[in-house]
């Protein structure tokens, strides 16, 4: 397990100490994500007119929406990867079957060539 990390981050103009087993860079990245969301929403007049509590809930809803969309995308990509893995598996087996058929055909061809050589003698 990694060592516990304590790092100060700036979110919405306030300093917070975050603790976790992730790297300091990761914790800073999380804080940056939150700050970017705050900046994005603070550009919207209707958002700024809301109470601080409502702003927090709207921000939480938006972050949850991002999370569920990302989770769905991961699920779709995993499903796509599973389909590709099955296609690859099928292609490998088709290749092996074709190689076996080729080897058999080559043996038959060699046998026929040997018979032809014997008949010429």
Residue pairs with C-beta under 8 A, 6 or more apart in sequence:
1 21
2 21
2 22
2 23
3 21
4 19
4 20
4 21
5 19
5 20
5 21
5 22
5 23
5 24
5 27
6 17
6 18
6 19
7 17
7 18
7 24
7 27
7 28
8 15
8 16
8 17
8 18
9 15
9 16
9 17
9 18
9 27
9 28
9 30
9 31
10 16
10 31
10 35
11 31
11 34
11 35
11 38
12 34
12 35
12 38
16 31
18 27
18 30
18 31
20 27
34 63
37 59
37 62
37 63
38 59
41 47
41 55
41 58
41 59
41 62
42 48
47 55
47 58
48 55
50 58
